[in-house]
Amino acid sequence: MDFPISVPEHFRIIAHRGASAYAPENTALAFHLAQEIGCGEVELDVQLCADGIPVLCHDRSLEKYGYGNRLIEEMTSQEFLELDMGKWFSPHLFSDTPGLTLVQLFAAFSSSFVYHI
């Protein structure tokens, strides 16, 4: 049986790293799903690559994602974008999910969200 949830008007629904319960965090798919379910605000994490390009990732280290202790600050943004940021979440459903730069996020979603960085 479904029980609808009534959310008071003054509440703000903020998708943490996109819809990170349903898709790999800080990926285009996670933000697309957040948009689809009606979130007007998103929280995201930004790290700087060696070339100064901001990319979306929670930690400095890529250990959580299966890449050992590689640090984002020691790789170029192109190297980061070549990583699979979805296999840790679900190798069967989300393998080959690329990372995302901050510019790519803004280009894809522009004013769709209020951003919390």
ABEGO torsion letter per residue (X at the ends): XBBBBBBBAABBBBBBGEBAAABBBGBAAAAAAAAAAGBABBBBBBBBBAAGBBBBBABABAAAAGAEABBAAABBAAAAAABBAAAAABAAAABGBBBBBAAAAAAAAEAABBBBX
